[in-house]
Amino acid sequence: MLNIGVLVSGGGTNLQKLIDAQAAGQIENGRLRVVIASRPDAYAWSGRKRRASSRHPAAEGLPGRGHLQPGPHRRPEGAPGGPGGAGGVPHHHRGQLVEAFRNRIINVHPALLPAFGGKGYYGLHVHEAALARGVKVTGATVHFVNEVCDGGPIILQKAVEVKEGDTPETLQRRVMEEAEWILLPQAVSLFCQGRLSVEDGVVHIAE
């Protein structure tokens, strides 16, 4: 059984979906053990009794406060050997973390990488850029974190339709509901089952 840690920086909706997936038995051979916030005012941290503790007693909260160090409380975000969600890895810690936990830090990005990824593409900015470009299909990507922002090996992707009249907010919500919240638990479960391998920058999924 692998221990899983989750790094959060905002509202914690992806954390909640991991908690829900674990409660439903959808994360095989893994258990949530720690939550680390990159900001002490992040709702996912300040509201941890609602997000982590109340729904899953095994999930703990540890405020990062800008002092995250590679170690047993960091990576998948959290426990040795397990996968982690990097919803908000501080850039000044990226090199340390990648080196210490190569192909064990998992991130979800709200676009079909390599489109609309990299520096400056986060939150609503991603969806604003997609709408400005007039794409008809967007989606989400789950990938391993490496030294390049949004440039790590891709694990899973799912397409989402862009509809006429979409705003960045409506598109963001649809991408979360139809892709992000589905893919992240799947990817974490695949990792915990030992079914992911990386060769020459490409992720292979064992049957």
Buried (B, 14 or more C-beta within 10 A) or exposed (E): EBBBBBBBBBBBBBBBBBBBBBEEEBBBEBBBBBBBBBBEEBBBBBBBEEBBBEBBEBBBBBBBEEEBEBEEBBBBBBBBBBBBBBBBBBEEBBEBBBEBBEBBBBBBBBBBBEBBBEEEBBEEEBBBBBBEEEBEEBBBBBBBBBEEBBBBBBBBBBBBEBEEEBEBEBBBEBBBEBBBBBBBBBBBBBBBBEBBEBEEEEBEEEE
